[in-house]
């Protein structure tokens, strides 16, 4: 999860850098601009620390360790020669390659969603939600109102960065939160122990609250091998 979090942060920072660079090119023409990656890559941990507003949060430690050990690999991964490469699909592939092959922090199955139906989409969204919520488990504001709703704000936009061909998954996520965000948030904030269990959170959100999964449906896992724990 730390590998994904750091790369996703760098993606958004790099995307903003490209956006600023585009303004240097006159409309209707093409041009070449120089983009400095030292800022988005080099300050990733500092900005994550500010975003989380919790200096002892383990993700910051993981971030610092990763950038110290794999600094050149991060620069190589995000040293893009064409603005089209910052689009979601190629960026998702780069993050997957970085986290599975370069760092070995994830396995291939971590980038495979649950079954491609509404039940599977719901479980995938809940899994991502749980992982992101758990990043701040040591924070005094963990699972407070601002924390939970803050995660909801960006949750669905993350799907294309985490999974290939995620258009339907993202739409399903948007619909799930549009219809049930208050119920899901209320449950998470009132029953913190449920966030510790992915299976329990799947049941509550996908069966009890949203009815995306039927109670009698046989439990299905991800396609492929069982995923190892995320870093």
Steps between C-alpha positions, in 0.01 A plus 500: 500500500791734572645442152167583341448805722839651419469435125145635491618816675784539248252442215280789613800726558646411158163551333483849652855568378404397146187715519709803596745423219221488242426866571847584371407373153299735278154368420477322165871424488733235629808548707750350737528601862738398773338339805686471828407179682710577806209684664218244452722198573741648750234660719245217483555387860488853640173574323350168607595590856316831466201335336468239774577761767649228716882498524534146641274337243674182367438593137742790536769261622432262212510792258837622626644148489375442146628829363837450666543148362328542162543870425641439149224253420234754600660762277524253210137397546366855492750656258244528220592622154143546377209666677269218384689263731355674804153376405334253738551177305879523445541638853316201647736268312804688630378484859431129463846435357667711768320330790515142372824469302728778626415512872335161538255658744192362323414192294316498166177399670496825697415672172216263409150599617241259633251348254375732225145541626336742740584281799865473394523872429361577846752271668784659305391850602467393864846342497658821367296700752621282789865524392489879472312544828754275675786730401410725794433232758744662745347845459283646775250598227487146360150420368371837608254688280765704315717192443223277361338761278842615380571147376159485331575821309785348298422129520336442162755709311770262621349194330661559155839542670461170682338277238512470122181557299333649806233717335208281613660451841530876546139552395388230744700669775340837423153344513574314823603818681225706339238260636650389830786728612325614819412145606851372429662792681272459801585132529876558472498777756285306747664159460875545470574130545325420171767691307758252628322218318473523122247218492281670761510830314413321176196346669376823655547726196437261212229278648327674790515864388508502120375146413763482226575146621228252595514329838489157344765569237809285520799698613747580223850630526722674252597326182844344507713422802423624846648843561767541758470775756573844368813677620 
